[in-house]
């Protein structure tokens, strides 16, 4: 092989390496953009598991302020202290700043149940209303009393 042919072969090899490198960067950019787009459009819900909880309950069942997630997870473990084998609690949470009619309706529903069902705002979630119990979530954008009562009855 002549010097000229060797140089041509080396240059061709360099071009292939650059092409592969640029292709890899392009794939990474596309994958990164996909991950970012997914993160921006992902729906957020209250917790449905009890991992990383604290052994504490909120001071209220119908709370005007959000219940910290570590306490929500404890409610999901069991409703209230003192009952061995107690079932998981149920959280009815809403996301709206000025919606007194929604809060009033949800309050009326939750007040029907003597223990284990909690109501609180949860401003970080995507849907307007979320019902959670251990391992389950049901979301809605409008108050559907029938669905809410059915969820509570099923998991009570």
GITAQUI-V634119 format. One record per pair of residues at least 24 apart in sequence whose ideal C-beta (glycine too) atoms are under 7 Angstrom apart, sorted by sequence separation. I is the first residue (numbers start at 1). J is the second residue. If there is no record, write none. Layout:
<<I & J> <I & J>>
This chain:
<<49 & 73> <50 & 74> <53 & 77> <47 & 72> <92 & 117> <46 & 72> <47 & 73> <50 & 76> <90 & 116> <92 & 118> <95 & 121> <49 & 76> <50 & 77> <89 & 116> <90 & 117> <91 & 118> <92 & 119> <93 & 120> <94 & 121> <95 & 122> <48 & 76> <93 & 121> <94 & 122> <95 & 123> <47 & 76> <89 & 118> <93 & 122> <95 & 125> <93 & 125> <96 & 128> <95 & 128> <94 & 128> <80 & 115> <94 & 129> <117 & 152> <79 & 115> <80 & 116> <109 & 145> <79 & 116> <93 & 130> <106 & 143> <105 & 143> <92 & 131> <109 & 148> <113 & 152> <105 & 145> <109 & 149> <116 & 156> <90 & 131> <91 & 132> <102 & 143> <75 & 118> <90 & 133> <113 & 156> <46 & 91> <62 & 107> <88 & 133> <88 & 134> <46 & 93> <62 & 110> <61 & 110> <67 & 118> <67 & 120> <66 & 120> <63 & 118> <66 & 121> <63 & 119> <66 & 122> <92 & 148> <61 & 118> <62 & 119> <63 & 120> <66 & 123> <76 & 133> <61 & 119> <76 & 134> <58 & 118> <90 & 152> <90 & 155> <90 & 156> <46 & 122> <46 & 125> <44 & 124> <45 & 125> <44 & 125> <44 & 126> <43 & 126> <46 & 130> <48 & 132> <50 & 134> <45 & 130> <46 & 132> <48 & 134> <48 & 135> <48 & 136> <48 & 137> <45 & 137> <45 & 139>>
